[in-house]
């Protein structure tokens, strides 16, 4: 207990040594975040939602790495992945780099929160913290306290973005800490595709928070990819609120980091709103990966589909928790949750828990979860076709992951497939 208090106090002292923002509203907002973190501390295993997540090493590294003063990396960020035919927004080591980014379209901003508030004083009240509350957990409040770079995406009514927005959060500094804040607002009948991609070639800590608001009849294709260095820690939360007849297709890919925890919360608050959510978790060696998805049906005639898969090898450990909540106003809800887990070794472990909570009549809800090894029947079929045992294994693993990767654009899909092949020992 004392050690935990000391770590919180160390972070408080580091925060107090930071240059205070010029904008008083921002300074006060960050102070509220710090006070909330001091009150809560880091999440711990006494909380049911965090009972599998061991944050001891992460807590220690926060204190050590935040105190570091290194400001330049050892890799040219231009050599790291970018995406063709997209609007590229490069955030390198927590700082927006306009020199290697595309020209940003109207309604899209990346850079200093302090500068943005000076030009858009309604940022705090209109966007920041409306969905992600500091009191939800200590990591969200820590993000509010330390975050100084933001990506704000506000798509005007009836506007369709012609190209995907590619938010590339690149890490080149060893033992660094970043606190990205992404704020997305699609106004009525607008359409956009947005990709958050986190890559690093050095160990780092990422504490990311994304807030998404979809107004009536808007449509969002959203993809979040975590492809961090194998000694990194990555925690992230996405909140999404969908109004009447709006739609989101959300894909979450976690294929890196020593410790990775991604949590998504989607509220279908408007009649006829829909959500399609897919996820893929891949871990090897002794790494830990966790994904949580909660969909709340708070209005009539809403629909959701969730499909999450994991591939674990060596001594990796994984956790999946998927929840569907149907409120009393959620009549005629149509919801389905499927979870499939593939274990490639005897030592790999997965804790999977799909959940249904229903408080309305006239609904159609299903959920299910399976865990196992490669199908012997499918292996036998391939072997009888003259395919070697090794190649048969590889084909089945790639097909298992491929169903989720199909939701990702071809260029990123090829990159991710090659990365996953290396993780599970498939030669290209």
Residue pairs with C-beta under 8 A, 6 or more apart in sequence:
4 41
4 42
4 44
4 59
5 41
7 42
7 59
7 60
7 62
7 63
8 37
8 38
8 41
8 42
10 63
11 37
11 62
11 63
11 66
11 142
12 34
12 38
14 63
14 66
14 67
15 34
15 145
15 146
18 146
20 27
21 27
21 30
21 113
21 114
21 148
22 114
22 118
23 114
23 117
23 118
25 117
25 121
25 124
26 113
26 114
26 117
26 124
29 124
29 128
29 129
29 144
30 144
30 145
30 146
30 147
31 145
32 134
32 144
33 134
33 141
33 142
33 143
33 144
33 145
33 146
34 141
34 145
36 134
36 135
36 138
36 141
36 144
36 145
37 134
37 138
37 141
37 142
37 145
40 135
40 137
40 138
40 141
41 138
42 55
42 58
42 59
42 138
42 139
43 49
43 50
43 53
43 55
43 137
43 138
43 139
44 50
44 55
45 51
45 52
45 53
45 54
47 137
49 292
49 321
50 137
52 290
52 317
52 319
52 351
53 259
53 261
53 288
53 290
53 319
54 259
54 288
55 259
57 233
57 259
58 205
58 233
58 235
58 259
61 175
61 205
61 233
62 177
62 205
64 175
65 175
65 176
65 177
65 204
65 205
66 146
66 177
68 175
68 176
70 173
70 174
70 175
70 176
71 93
71 173
72 173
73 92
73 93
73 171
73 172
73 173
73 174
73 202
74 172
74 174
74 202
75 172
75 201
75 202
77 90
77 92
77 97
77 100
77 170
77 172
78 100
80 168
80 170
80 172
80 199
80 201
81 168
81 197
81 199
81 415
82 88
82 90
82 166
82 168
83 164
83 166
83 168
83 195
83 197
83 409
83 411
83 412
84 411
85 163
85 164
86 102
86 163
86 164
86 165
86 166
86 195
87 102
87 104
87 105
87 108
87 161
87 163
87 164
87 165
87 166
88 100
88 101
88 102
88 166
88 168
89 96
89 101
89 102
89 104
89 108
89 110
89 151
89 165
89 166
89 167
89 168
90 96
90 97
90 100
90 101
90 168
90 170
91 97
91 110
91 149
91 151
91 167
91 168
91 169
91 170
91 178
91 180
92 100
92 170
92 172
93 170
93 171
93 172
93 173
93 176
93 178
94 148
94 149
94 176
94 178
94 179
94 180
95 149
96 110
96 111
96 112
96 149
98 110
98 111
101 110
104 110
105 161
106 156
107 153
107 154
107 155
107 156
107 159
108 151
108 152
108 153
108 154
108 165
109 116
109 120
109 150
109 151
109 152
110 149
110 150
110 151
110 152
110 167
111 149
111 150
112 148
112 149
112 150
113 123
113 147
113 148
113 149
113 150
113 181
114 148
116 123
116 150
116 152
117 123
117 124
120 152
123 150
123 152
123 183
126 185
127 152
127 183
127 185
127 211
127 213
128 144
128 150
128 181
128 183
128 211
129 144
129 211
130 211
130 213
131 211
131 212
131 213
131 239
131 240
131 241
131 265
132 140
132 209
132 211
132 237
132 239
133 140
134 140
134 141
134 144
135 141
136 237
139 207
139 235
139 237
140 209
140 237
142 179
142 207
143 179
143 181
143 207
143 208
143 209
144 209
146 177
146 179
146 207
147 179
147 180
147 181
147 209
148 179
149 178
149 179
149 180
149 181
150 181
150 182
150 183
151 167
151 180
151 181
151 182
151 183
152 183
153 165
153 182
153 183
153 184
153 185
153 192
153 194
154 185
154 187
155 161
155 185
155 186
155 187
155 190
155 191
155 192
155 218
156 187
156 190
157 187
157 188
157 189
157 190
157 215
158 188
158 189
158 190
159 187
159 190
159 191
160 190
160 191
160 192
161 191
161 192
161 193
164 193
164 194
164 195
164 221
164 409
165 192
165 193
165 194
165 195
166 195
166 197
167 182
167 194
167 195
167 196
167 197
168 197
168 199
169 178
169 180
169 196
169 197
169 198
169 199
169 206
169 208
170 199
170 200
171 178
171 198
171 199
171 200
171 201
171 202
171 204
171 206
171 228
171 229
171 232
172 200
172 201
172 202
173 202
173 204
174 202
174 203
174 204
175 202
175 203
175 204
176 202
176 204
176 205
177 204
177 205
177 206
177 207
178 204
178 205
178 206
178 207
179 207
179 208
179 209
180 206
180 207
180 208
180 209
181 208
181 209
181 210
182 196
182 208
182 209
182 210
182 211
183 210
183 211
184 192
184 194
184 210
184 211
184 212
184 213
184 220
184 222
185 212
185 213
185 215
186 192
186 212
186 213
186 214
186 215
186 218
186 219
186 220
186 246
187 215
187 218
188 215
188 216
188 217
188 218
189 216
189 217
189 218
190 215
190 218
190 219
191 218
191 219
191 220
192 219
192 220
192 221
193 220
193 221
193 222
193 223
194 220
194 221
194 222
194 223
195 222
195 223
195 224
195 225
195 409
195 412
196 208
196 210
196 222
196 223
196 224
196 225
197 225
197 227
197 412
198 206
198 208
198 225
198 226
198 227
198 228
198 234
199 227
199 228
200 228
200 229
200 232
201 229
202 229
203 229
203 231
203 232
204 228
204 229
204 232
204 233
205 232
205 233
205 234
206 228
206 232
206 233
206 234
206 235
206 236
207 235
207 236
208 234
208 235
208 236
208 237
209 236
209 237
210 224
210 236
210 237
210 238
210 239
211 238
211 239
212 220
212 222
212 238
212 239
212 240
212 241
212 248
213 240
213 241
213 243
214 220
214 240
214 241
214 242
214 243
214 246
214 247
214 248
214 273
215 243
215 246
216 243
216 244
216 245
216 246
216 270
217 244
217 245
217 246
218 243
218 246
218 247
219 246
219 247
219 248
220 246
220 247
220 248
220 249
221 248
221 249
222 238
222 240
222 248
222 249
222 250
222 251
223 250
223 251
223 252
223 253
223 407
223 408
223 412
224 236
224 238
224 250
224 251
224 252
224 253
224 262
225 253
225 255
225 408
225 412
225 416
226 234
226 236
226 253
226 254
226 255
226 256
226 257
226 260
226 262
227 253
227 255
227 256
227 416
227 419
228 234
228 256
228 257
228 260
229 256
229 257
230 256
230 257
230 258
230 285
230 287
231 258
232 256
232 257
232 258
233 257
233 258
233 259
233 260
234 254
234 256
234 257
234 259
234 260
234 261
234 262
235 259
235 260
235 261
235 262
236 261
236 262
236 263
237 262
237 263
237 264
237 265
238 250
238 252
238 262
238 263
238 264
238 265
239 264
239 265
239 266
239 267
240 248
240 250
240 264
240 265
240 266
240 267
240 275
241 266
241 267
241 269
242 248
242 266
242 267
242 268
242 269
242 270
242 273
242 274
242 275
243 269
243 270
243 273
244 270
244 271
244 272
244 273
244 299
245 270
245 271
245 272
245 273
246 270
246 273
246 274
247 273
247 274
247 275
247 276
248 266
248 274
248 275
248 276
249 275
249 276
249 407
250 264
250 266
250 275
250 276
250 277
250 278
251 277
251 278
251 279
251 404
251 407
251 408
252 262
252 264
252 277
252 278
252 279
252 280
252 291
252 293
253 279
253 280
253 404
253 405
253 408
253 416
254 260
254 262
254 279
254 280
254 281
254 282
254 283
254 289
254 291
255 280
255 281
255 282
255 416
255 419
255 420
255 423
256 419
257 287
257 289
258 287
258 288
259 287
259 288
260 281
260 283
260 287
260 288
260 289
260 290
261 289
261 290
261 291
261 292
262 279
262 290
262 291
262 292
263 291
263 292
263 293
263 294
264 277
264 291
264 292
264 293
264 294
265 294
265 296
266 275
266 277
266 293
266 294
266 295
266 296
266 304
267 296
267 298
268 274
268 275
268 295
268 296
268 297
268 298
268 299
268 302
268 304
268 330
269 298
269 299
270 299
271 299
271 300
271 301
271 302
272 299
272 300
272 301
272 302
273 299
273 302
274 302
274 303
274 304
275 295
275 303
275 304
275 305
276 304
276 305
277 293
277 295
277 304
277 305
277 306
277 307
277 308
278 306
278 307
278 308
278 404
278 407
279 291
279 293
279 306
279 307
279 308
279 309
279 404
280 308
280 309
280 310
280 311
280 401
280 404
280 405
281 289
281 290
281 291
281 308
281 309
281 310
281 311
281 312
281 318
281 320
282 289
282 310
282 311
282 312
282 401
282 420
282 423
282 424
283 289
283 310
283 311
283 312
283 313
283 316
283 317
283 318
283 423
284 312
284 313
284 314
284 316
284 423
284 424
285 314
285 315
285 316
286 314
286 315
286 316
286 317
287 316
287 317
288 316
288 317
288 318
289 310
289 312
289 316
289 317
289 318
289 319
290 318
290 319
290 320
290 321
291 308
291 310
291 319
291 320
291 321
292 319
292 320
292 321
292 322
292 323
293 306
293 308
293 321
293 322
293 323
294 322
294 323
294 325
295 304
295 306
295 323
295 324
295 325
295 335
296 325
296 327
297 304
297 324
297 325
297 326
297 327
297 330
297 333
297 335
297 360
297 363
298 327
298 329
298 330
299 329
299 330
300 329
300 330
300 331
300 332
300 333
301 331
301 332
301 333
302 330
302 333
302 334
302 335
303 333
303 334
303 335
304 324
304 334
304 335
304 336
305 335
305 336
306 322
306 324
306 336
306 337
306 338
307 337
307 338
307 339
307 340
307 403
307 404
308 320
308 322
308 338
308 339
308 340
309 339
309 340
309 341
309 342
309 400
309 401
309 403
309 404
310 318
310 320
310 340
310 341
310 342
310 350
311 342
311 344
311 397
311 400
311 401
311 420
311 424
312 318
312 341
312 342
312 343
312 344
312 345
312 348
312 349
312 350
313 343
313 344
313 345
313 348
313 423
313 424
313 425
314 345
314 347
314 348
315 345
315 347
315 348
316 348
316 349
317 348
317 349
317 350
318 341
318 348
318 349
318 350
318 351
319 350
319 351
319 352
320 339
320 341
320 350
320 351
320 352
320 353
320 369
321 352
321 353
321 354
321 355
322 337
322 339
322 353
322 354
322 355
322 367
323 354
323 355
323 356
323 357
324 335
324 337
324 355
324 356
324 357
324 365
324 367
325 357
326 333
326 335
326 356
326 357
326 358
326 359
326 360
326 363
326 365
327 359
327 360
328 359
328 360
329 360
330 359
330 360
330 363
331 360
331 361
331 362
331 363
332 362
332 363
333 360
333 363
333 364
333 365
334 363
334 364
334 365
335 363
335 364
335 365
335 366
336 365
336 366
336 367
337 354
337 356
337 366
337 367
337 368
338 367
338 368
338 369
339 352
339 354
339 368
339 369
339 370
340 369
340 370
340 400
341 350
341 352
341 369
341 370
341 371
341 372
342 372
342 373
342 374
342 397
342 400
343 349
343 350
343 371
343 372
343 373
344 373
344 374
344 397
344 424
350 371
352 369
352 371
353 369
354 367
354 368
354 369
355 367
356 365
356 367
358 365
374 393
374 396
374 397
375 396
378 396
379 389
379 392
379 393
379 396
382 391
382 392
382 395
382 396
383 389
383 392
387 395
394 421
394 426
397 424
397 426
398 417
398 421
398 426
401 417
401 420
402 417
405 413
405 416
405 417
406 413
408 416
418 428
420 426
421 427
421 428
422 428
